[in-house]
Amino acid sequence: MKPIDRRSFIGGAAAAGVVAATAAAGAGLTGCAGKPAASAPEQGATPDLPADLRMEDFQYSVVELDPITEFAEEATYDIVVVGAGCSGVPAVLTAVEEGASVACLQKEPAVSANGNGASFVLKDKSTPAGILRWRSQWAKLSDWRMDTTLFQFYVDHSEETVTWVVKRGREEGIEPIEYKTDSTIRYGNDIAAVCDVTQASNNELMTALAARAEREGATFYYSTPCVQLVQAEDGTVTGAIGKREDGTYVKLNANKGVILAAGDYMNNTSMVDRNIREVNLFPLCLVNHTGDGHILGILAGGRMTPLGHARQIHTNYIGPLMFYQFLAIGPDGKRFCNETVPMSSLNIPMGYTFNPEDRGLHWRVFDSKMDGSYKSSIPVPPCVFVGQGSAWMDPESCVQADTLEELCEKAGMPLAAIDEIKRYNEFCANGSDEDFGVDPDYLVAIDTPPYFAIIGDVGCSAINAGIQVDGNYQVIDNDRNPIPHLYAAGVQAGQPCGGINWNMPGGFSNSSMFTSGRYTVIHALTGGSTPKNPSSFADLSDVYVETDEAPFGWNDPMCATEIAVW
């Protein structure tokens, strides 16, 4: 088994109008100029921006407003993709396999993808009622704000897409480290059959798939961010303009469609302050995610999703230890939450007592009990996993000691935590948490040395909210009409969950990025949703079906029943 830590987890006009806060001199070939897709100001003037944008947004983005009319290169493709991450790379490879010509403008000098897990739904092993009940459970967790259309898109296409991604990766020598079927949910006779797959690194996987696409005819323009879109008089998006490192521009015409897959906006301070200021409390796990795709889509006539913008919160303990309700200690040595708050929502109670300079630092404390005292979906004493700590987090993130005083010293935890632990132990003995009301079933006294402390952090790994799209991930305008030939994919497309925090099935995020990237291209090329060479669960039956030697994946208590139980 390869290690997984959070770093690897998070470790993506008439002839030519322009959508694009600085002009740069172009050189070389002169292109045609036409109607700007948004009113372009004269040099130095204040433009009439759409309601969802502010001039300050452009201080952090590469997008340019002044019309660009001179190009060092101009080329025409069927599909132009903006961004080479977990949505952009599947889009490019899909275009190649569908027989289309395709080019990708990538801001970074290489592929940039995040995450490592994905899930998919087996519709033929599920029941319609089971899927609807499962969807409703997740909608309730998001205060019923879920975009059920985008959730259903995941249900309909995730099996084909994820198995296709895994299959292509395996053909390139990228073998996932884990296959699971234990995300399946049963409601009596109704079932939502869900499988998971975990990569060592999505960046490694996407890099291999991008190289494959390039061998098969795709063109990647690395270190060439998209700074404007090209739009015809009728509103059809007909291309994209990239800016090279030397300051010259390349114009890529798109016969069939432009796919915006440029990631989120966490590094655009202006957009963050306006839409999701709470993110400023925590470290940002990514760089150069400046909302470029959002801005491009809005300038082309799209609009920002209006609901609360769901942020993904992660800690550095993302493996099995995250499934236990360990005592939570804050920077002042005091408890700060009901410990049954899930890892993905720790930012909420932290928001009331933490300061920005705390950067989400906290400690999770437990002991060496081996008798099943710690209740979890993983029926294994947590101390068993400590020896595997380096597989799930940085080795120095979990310390152990024979006394609480030594534990505080090793972990850098305030000594005030000792009194807090003693108080907590009294609650455990009395069967009643008088501070945060934790269910007595989850109260476990810390009294059996050696003691353990996870040195935790909390960071924002994504803002899952973008520009509004329809059921085919086409960008829509103020009248909810699709903008011809313009699509958005991944975290910059819509707002599937709609809630404050990201409350969606495990693996949904990466799966929806793969799926939206792949199927936007299929729709742009065919108007439908049928790939030429579809994949299915059968393509991975060798890894999901138990063998004589061992269960599928690696033999670990986290791996549950194999597919035959369905």
VENRATA-V90758 format. One record per residue. N is the residue number from 1. RES is the residue in one small letter. OMEGA is omega as a letter, one per 40 degrees, with the letter a starting at -180 (999 if undefined). NEAR is the number of other ideal C-beta (glycine too) atoms within 8 Angstrom. Layout:
n:N res:RES omega:OMEGA near:NEAR
n:N res:RES omega:OMEGA near:NEAR
This chain:
n:1 res:m omega:i near:7
n:2 res:k omega:a near:6
n:3 res:p omega:i near:9
n:4 res:i omega:i near:13
n:5 res:d omega:a near:11
n:6 res:r omega:i near:13
n:7 res:r omega:i near:6
n:8 res:s omega:i near:12
n:9 res:f omega:a near:14
n:10 res:i omega:i near:13
n:11 res:g omega:999 near:8
n:12 res:g omega:999 near:14
n:13 res:a omega:i near:14
n:14 res:a omega:i near:9
n:15 res:a omega:a near:7
n:16 res:a omega:i near:14
n:17 res:g omega:a near:13
n:18 res:v omega:i near:16
n:19 res:v omega:i near:14
n:20 res:a omega:999 near:17
n:21 res:a omega:i near:10
n:22 res:t omega:i near:6
n:23 res:a omega:i near:7
n:24 res:a omega:a near:7
n:25 res:a omega:i near:6
n:26 res:g omega:a near:12
n:27 res:a omega:i near:7
n:28 res:g omega:a near:8
n:29 res:l omega:i near:8
n:30 res:t omega:a near:5
n:31 res:g omega:i near:10
n:32 res:c omega:i near:7
n:33 res:a omega:i near:9
n:34 res:g omega:a near:10
n:35 res:k omega:i near:9
n:36 res:p omega:i near:11
n:37 res:a omega:i near:15
n:38 res:a omega:a near:12
n:39 res:s omega:a near:6
n:40 res:a omega:a near:10
n:41 res:p omega:i near:11
n:42 res:e omega:a near:4
n:43 res:q omega:i near:6
n:44 res:g omega:a near:4
n:45 res:a omega:i near:6
n:46 res:t omega:a near:4
n:47 res:p omega:i near:10
n:48 res:d omega:a near:4
n:49 res:l omega:i near:8
n:50 res:p omega:a near:8
n:51 res:a omega:a near:4
n:52 res:d omega:a near:6
n:53 res:l omega:i near:10
n:54 res:r omega:i near:7
n:55 res:m omega:a near:10
n:56 res:e omega:i near:7
n:57 res:d omega:a near:13
n:58 res:f omega:i near:11
n:59 res:q omega:a near:8
n:60 res:y omega:a near:12
n:61 res:s omega:i near:12
n:62 res:v omega:a near:10
n:63 res:v omega:a near:14
n:64 res:e omega:a near:13
n:65 res:l omega:a near:10
n:66 res:d omega:a near:11
n:67 res:p omega:i near:8
n:68 res:i omega:a near:14
n:69 res:t omega:i near:8
n:70 res:e omega:a near:12
n:71 res:f omega:i near:15
n:72 res:a omega:a near:11
n:73 res:e omega:i near:9
n:74 res:e omega:a near:10
n:75 res:a omega:a near:10
n:76 res:t omega:i near:8
n:77 res:y omega:i near:14
n:78 res:d omega:a near:11
n:79 res:i omega:i near:19
n:80 res:v omega:a near:16
n:81 res:v omega:i near:17
n:82 res:v omega:i near:16
n:83 res:g omega:i near:17
n:84 res:a omega:i near:17
n:85 res:g omega:a near:16
n:86 res:c omega:i near:16
n:87 res:s omega:a near:16
n:88 res:g omega:a near:20
n:89 res:v omega:i near:16
n:90 res:p omega:i near:15
n:91 res:a omega:a near:18
n:92 res:v omega:a near:17
n:93 res:l omega:i near:15
n:94 res:t omega:i near:13
n:95 res:a omega:i near:16
n:96 res:v omega:a near:13
n:97 res:e omega:i near:10
n:98 res:e omega:i near:12
n:99 res:g omega:a near:5
n:100 res:a omega:i near:12
n:101 res:s omega:a near:9
n:102 res:v omega:i near:18
n:103 res:a omega:a near:14
n:104 res:c omega:i near:15
n:105 res:l omega:a near:15
n:106 res:q omega:a near:16
n:107 res:k omega:a near:13
n:108 res:e omega:i near:10
n:109 res:p omega:a near:4
n:110 res:a omega:i near:7
n:111 res:v omega:i near:12
n:112 res:s omega:a near:13
n:113 res:a omega:a near:14
n:114 res:n omega:i near:15
n:115 res:g omega:i near:12
n:116 res:n omega:a near:11
n:117 res:g omega:i near:12
n:118 res:a omega:i near:14
n:119 res:s omega:i near:16
n:120 res:f omega:a near:14
n:121 res:v omega:i near:13
n:122 res:l omega:a near:12
n:123 res:k omega:a near:10
n:124 res:d omega:i near:4
n:125 res:k omega:a near:8
n:126 res:s omega:i near:12
n:127 res:t omega:i near:8
n:128 res:p omega:a near:6
n:129 res:a omega:i near:8
n:130 res:g omega:i near:15
n:131 res:i omega:a near:13
n:132 res:l omega:i near:8
n:133 res:r omega:i near:11
n:134 res:w omega:i near:12
n:135 res:r omega:a near:13
n:136 res:s omega:i near:8
n:137 res:q omega:i near:9
n:138 res:w omega:i near:14
n:139 res:a omega:i near:12
n:140 res:k omega:i near:8
n:141 res:l omega:i near:8
n:142 res:s omega:a near:14
n:143 res:d omega:i near:7
n:144 res:w omega:i near:6
n:145 res:r omega:a near:12
n:146 res:m omega:i near:13
n:147 res:d omega:a near:11
n:148 res:t omega:i near:8
n:149 res:t omega:i near:8
n:150 res:l omega:i near:13
n:151 res:f omega:i near:13
n:152 res:q omega:i near:10
n:153 res:f omega:i near:14
n:154 res:y omega:i near:14
n:155 res:v omega:a near:11
n:156 res:d omega:a near:8
n:157 res:h omega:a near:12
n:158 res:s omega:i near:15
n:159 res:e omega:a near:12
n:160 res:e omega:a near:11
n:161 res:t omega:a near:16
n:162 res:v omega:i near:15
n:163 res:t omega:i near:14
n:164 res:w omega:i near:13
n:165 res:v omega:a near:13
n:166 res:v omega:i near:11
n:167 res:k omega:i near:11
n:168 res:r omega:i near:11
n:169 res:g omega:i near:14
n:170 res:r omega:i near:10
n:171 res:e omega:i near:7
n:172 res:e omega:i near:10
n:173 res:g omega:i near:6
n:174 res:i omega:a near:10
n:175 res:e omega:i near:6
n:176 res:p omega:a near:14
n:177 res:i omega:a near:11
n:178 res:e omega:i near:13
n:179 res:y omega:a near:14
n:180 res:k omega:i near:14
n:181 res:t omega:a near:17
n:182 res:d omega:i near:9
n:183 res:s omega:i near:12
n:184 res:t omega:a near:12
n:185 res:i omega:i near:10
n:186 res:r omega:i near:7
n:187 res:y omega:a near:9
n:188 res:g omega:a near:4
n:189 res:n omega:a near:5
n:190 res:d omega:a near:10
n:191 res:i omega:i near:13
n:192 res:a omega:a near:12
n:193 res:a omega:a near:13
n:194 res:v omega:i near:14
n:195 res:c omega:i near:15
n:196 res:d omega:i near:15
n:197 res:v omega:a near:16
n:198 res:t omega:i near:11
n:199 res:q omega:i near:14
n:200 res:a omega:a near:10
n:201 res:s omega:i near:9
n:202 res:n omega:i near:12
n:203 res:n omega:i near:12
n:204 res:e omega:a near:10
n:205 res:l omega:a near:13
n:206 res:m omega:i near:15
n:207 res:t omega:i near:11
n:208 res:a omega:a near:12
n:209 res:l omega:i near:15
n:210 res:a omega:i near:15
n:211 res:a omega:i near:9
n:212 res:r omega:i near:12
n:213 res:a omega:a near:14
n:214 res:e omega:i near:10
n:215 res:r omega:a near:6
n:216 res:e omega:i near:9
n:217 res:g omega:i near:9
n:218 res:a omega:i near:14
n:219 res:t omega:i near:10
n:220 res:f omega:i near:11
n:221 res:y omega:a near:13
n:222 res:y omega:a near:9
n:223 res:s omega:a near:9
n:224 res:t omega:a near:13
n:225 res:p omega:i near:10
n:226 res:c omega:a near:17
n:227 res:v omega:i near:12
n:228 res:q omega:i near:13
n:229 res:l omega:i near:17
n:230 res:v omega:a near:17
n:231 res:q omega:a near:15
n:232 res:a omega:a near:14
n:233 res:e omega:a near:8
n:234 res:d omega:i near:5
n:235 res:g omega:i near:11
n:236 res:t omega:i near:9
n:237 res:v omega:a near:18
n:238 res:t omega:i near:10
n:239 res:g omega:a near:13
n:240 res:a omega:a near:14
n:241 res:i omega:i near:17
n:242 res:g omega:i near:13
n:243 res:k omega:a near:13
n:244 res:r omega:a near:12
n:245 res:e omega:a near:5
n:246 res:d omega:i near:4
n:247 res:g omega:i near:9
n:248 res:t omega:a near:12
n:249 res:y omega:i near:13
n:250 res:v omega:a near:15
n:251 res:k omega:a near:14
n:252 res:l omega:i near:16
n:253 res:n omega:a near:13
n:254 res:a omega:a near:16
n:255 res:n omega:a near:6
n:256 res:k omega:a near:9
n:257 res:g omega:i near:15
n:258 res:v omega:a near:15
n:259 res:i omega:i near:18
n:260 res:l omega:a near:17
n:261 res:a omega:a near:18
n:262 res:a omega:i near:12
n:263 res:g omega:a near:13
n:264 res:d omega:a near:13
n:265 res:y omega:a near:13
n:266 res:m omega:a near:12
n:267 res:n omega:i near:11
n:268 res:n omega:a near:13
n:269 res:t omega:a near:7
n:270 res:s omega:a near:11
n:271 res:m omega:i near:12
n:272 res:v omega:a near:14
n:273 res:d omega:a near:8
n:274 res:r omega:a near:7
n:275 res:n omega:a near:11
n:276 res:i omega:a near:9
n:277 res:r omega:a near:8
n:278 res:e omega:i near:8
n:279 res:v omega:a near:12
n:280 res:n omega:i near:8
n:281 res:l omega:a near:12
n:282 res:f omega:i near:13
n:283 res:p omega:i near:9
n:284 res:l omega:a near:10
n:285 res:c omega:a near:11
n:286 res:l omega:i near:13
n:287 res:v omega:i near:5
n:288 res:n omega:i near:8
n:289 res:h omega:a near:11
n:290 res:t omega:i near:10
n:291 res:g omega:a near:14
n:292 res:d omega:a near:14
n:293 res:g omega:i near:17
n:294 res:h omega:a near:13
n:295 res:i omega:i near:13
n:296 res:l omega:a near:17
n:297 res:g omega:i near:15
n:298 res:i omega:i near:14
n:299 res:l omega:i near:14
n:300 res:a omega:i near:15
n:301 res:g omega:i near:10
n:302 res:g omega:a near:14
n:303 res:r omega:a near:12
n:304 res:m omega:i near:12
n:305 res:t omega:a near:11
n:306 res:p omega:a near:4
n:307 res:l omega:i near:8
n:308 res:g omega:a near:7
n:309 res:h omega:a near:11
n:310 res:a omega:i near:16
n:311 res:r omega:i near:15
n:312 res:q omega:a near:13
n:313 res:i omega:i near:16
n:314 res:h omega:i near:14
n:315 res:t omega:i near:14
n:316 res:n omega:i near:12
n:317 res:y omega:a near:14
n:318 res:i omega:a near:13
n:319 res:g omega:a near:11
n:320 res:p omega:a near:11
n:321 res:l omega:i near:14
n:322 res:m omega:a near:9
n:323 res:f omega:i near:7
n:324 res:y omega:a near:10
n:325 res:q omega:a near:9
n:326 res:f omega:i near:11
n:327 res:l omega:a near:11
n:328 res:a omega:a near:12
n:329 res:i omega:a near:15
n:330 res:g omega:a near:13
n:331 res:p omega:i near:8
n:332 res:d omega:a near:7
n:333 res:g omega:a near:12
n:334 res:k omega:i near:9
n:335 res:r omega:a near:11
n:336 res:f omega:a near:11
n:337 res:c omega:i near:10
n:338 res:n omega:a near:9
n:339 res:e omega:i near:11
n:340 res:t omega:i near:8
n:341 res:v omega:a near:9
n:342 res:p omega:a near:6
n:343 res:m omega:a near:10
n:344 res:s omega:i near:10
n:345 res:s omega:a near:10
n:346 res:l omega:a near:16
n:347 res:n omega:a near:15
n:348 res:i omega:i near:9
n:349 res:p omega:i near:11
n:350 res:m omega:a near:17
n:351 res:g omega:a near:9
n:352 res:y omega:a near:5
n:353 res:t omega:a near:8
n:354 res:f omega:i near:12
n:355 res:n omega:i near:5
n:356 res:p omega:a near:7
n:357 res:e omega:i near:4
n:358 res:d omega:i near:11
n:359 res:r omega:i near:8
n:360 res:g omega:a near:16
n:361 res:l omega:i near:8
n:362 res:h omega:a near:14
n:363 res:w omega:i near:12
n:364 res:r omega:a near:13
n:365 res:v omega:i near:14
n:366 res:f omega:a near:13
n:367 res:d omega:a near:13
n:368 res:s omega:a near:10
n:369 res:k omega:a near:10
n:370 res:m omega:a near:6
n:371 res:d omega:a near:5
n:372 res:g omega:a near:6
n:373 res:s omega:a near:7
n:374 res:y omega:a near:11
n:375 res:k omega:a near:6
n:376 res:s omega:i near:10
n:377 res:s omega:i near:3
n:378 res:i omega:a near:9
n:379 res:p omega:a near:5
n:380 res:v omega:i near:9
n:381 res:p omega:a near:11
n:382 res:p omega:a near:14
n:383 res:c omega:i near:11
n:384 res:v omega:a near:7
n:385 res:f omega:a near:12
n:386 res:v omega:i near:10
n:387 res:g omega:i near:5
n:388 res:q omega:a near:8
n:389 res:g omega:a near:11
n:390 res:s omega:i near:8
n:391 res:a omega:a near:9
n:392 res:w omega:a near:14
n:393 res:m omega:i near:15
n:394 res:d omega:a near:7
n:395 res:p omega:a near:7
n:396 res:e omega:a near:6
n:397 res:s omega:i near:11
n:398 res:c omega:a near:14
n:399 res:v omega:i near:10
n:400 res:q omega:a near:10
n:401 res:a omega:a near:12
n:402 res:d omega:i near:6
n:403 res:t omega:i near:8
n:404 res:l omega:i near:11
n:405 res:e omega:i near:8
n:406 res:e omega:i near:9
n:407 res:l omega:i near:16
n:408 res:c omega:a near:13
n:409 res:e omega:a near:8
n:410 res:k omega:a near:10
n:411 res:a omega:a near:10
n:412 res:g omega:a near:6
n:413 res:m omega:i near:11
n:414 res:p omega:i near:9
n:415 res:l omega:i near:8
n:416 res:a omega:i near:9
n:417 res:a omega:a near:15
n:418 res:i omega:i near:10
n:419 res:d omega:i near:8
n:420 res:e omega:i near:12
n:421 res:i omega:i near:12
n:422 res:k omega:i near:8
n:423 res:r omega:i near:9
n:424 res:y omega:i near:13
n:425 res:n omega:i near:11
n:426 res:e omega:i near:8
n:427 res:f omega:a near:13
n:428 res:c omega:i near:10
n:429 res:a omega:a near:7
n:430 res:n omega:a near:6
n:431 res:g omega:a near:6
n:432 res:s omega:i near:6
n:433 res:d omega:a near:10
n:434 res:e omega:a near:4
n:435 res:d omega:a near:7
n:436 res:f omega:i near:8
n:437 res:g omega:i near:6
n:438 res:v omega:i near:12
n:439 res:d omega:a near:7
n:440 res:p omega:i near:8
n:441 res:d omega:a near:5
n:442 res:y omega:i near:10
n:443 res:l omega:a near:12
n:444 res:v omega:a near:10
n:445 res:a omega:i near:9
n:446 res:i omega:a near:13
n:447 res:d omega:a near:5
n:448 res:t omega:i near:6
n:449 res:p omega:e near:8
n:450 res:p omega:i near:8
n:451 res:y omega:a near:15
n:452 res:f omega:i near:15
n:453 res:a omega:i near:14
n:454 res:i omega:i near:13
n:455 res:i omega:a near:13
n:456 res:g omega:i near:13
n:457 res:d omega:i near:11
n:458 res:v omega:i near:13
n:459 res:g omega:i near:14
n:460 res:c omega:a near:14
n:461 res:s omega:i near:12
n:462 res:a omega:i near:15
n:463 res:i omega:a near:16
n:464 res:n omega:i near:15
n:465 res:a omega:a near:14
n:466 res:g omega:i near:18
n:467 res:i omega:a near:17
n:468 res:q omega:a near:11
n:469 res:v omega:i near:14
n:470 res:d omega:a near:9
n:471 res:g omega:i near:7
n:472 res:n omega:a near:11
n:473 res:y omega:i near:15
n:474 res:q omega:i near:12
n:475 res:v omega:a near:16
n:476 res:i omega:a near:12
n:477 res:d omega:a near:12
n:478 res:n omega:i near:5
n:479 res:d omega:i near:4
n:480 res:r omega:i near:7
n:481 res:n omega:i near:6
n:482 res:p omega:i near:10
n:483 res:i omega:a near:15
n:484 res:p omega:i near:8
n:485 res:h omega:i near:12
n:486 res:l omega:a near:16
n:487 res:y omega:i near:17
n:488 res:a omega:a near:20
n:489 res:a omega:i near:16
n:490 res:g omega:a near:18
n:491 res:v omega:i near:12
n:492 res:q omega:a near:17
n:493 res:a omega:i near:14
n:494 res:g omega:a near:13
n:495 res:q omega:a near:13
n:496 res:p omega:a near:13
n:497 res:c omega:i near:14
n:498 res:g omega:a near:12
n:499 res:g omega:i near:13
n:500 res:i omega:i near:6
n:501 res:n omega:a near:12
n:502 res:w omega:i near:13
n:503 res:n omega:a near:11
n:504 res:m omega:a near:9
n:505 res:p omega:i near:9
n:506 res:g omega:i near:7
n:507 res:g omega:a near:13
n:508 res:f omega:a near:11
n:509 res:s omega:a near:13
n:510 res:n omega:i near:13
n:511 res:s omega:a near:15
n:512 res:s omega:i near:14
n:513 res:m omega:i near:16
n:514 res:f omega:a near:15
n:515 res:t omega:a near:14
n:516 res:s omega:i near:15
n:517 res:g omega:a near:19
n:518 res:r omega:a near:15
n:519 res:y omega:i near:14
n:520 res:t omega:i near:17
n:521 res:v omega:i near:18
n:522 res:i omega:i near:14
n:523 res:h omega:i near:14
n:524 res:a omega:a near:12
n:525 res:l omega:a near:12
n:526 res:t omega:a near:9
n:527 res:g omega:a near:3
n:528 res:g omega:a near:6
n:529 res:s omega:i near:9
n:530 res:t omega:i near:7
n:531 res:p omega:i near:11
n:532 res:k omega:a near:7
n:533 res:n omega:a near:5
n:534 res:p omega:i near:8
n:535 res:s omega:i near:9
n:536 res:s omega:i near:8
n:537 res:f omega:a near:11
n:538 res:a omega:i near:5
n:539 res:d omega:a near:9
n:540 res:l omega:a near:12
n:541 res:s omega:a near:9
n:542 res:d omega:a near:5
n:543 res:v omega:i near:9
n:544 res:y omega:i near:12
n:545 res:v omega:a near:10
n:546 res:e omega:i near:7
n:547 res:t omega:i near:7
n:548 res:d omega:a near:2
n:549 res:e omega:a near:3
n:550 res:a omega:i near:6
n:551 res:p omega:i near:8
n:552 res:f omega:a near:13
n:553 res:g omega:i near:12
n:554 res:w omega:a near:8
n:555 res:n omega:a near:6
n:556 res:d omega:i near:8
n:557 res:p omega:i near:7
n:558 res:m omega:i near:9
n:559 res:c omega:a near:13
n:560 res:a omega:a near:6
n:561 res:t omega:i near:7
n:562 res:e omega:a near:10
n:563 res:i omega:a near:12
n:564 res:a omega:a near:7
n:565 res:v omega:i near:6
n:566 res:w omega:999 near:9
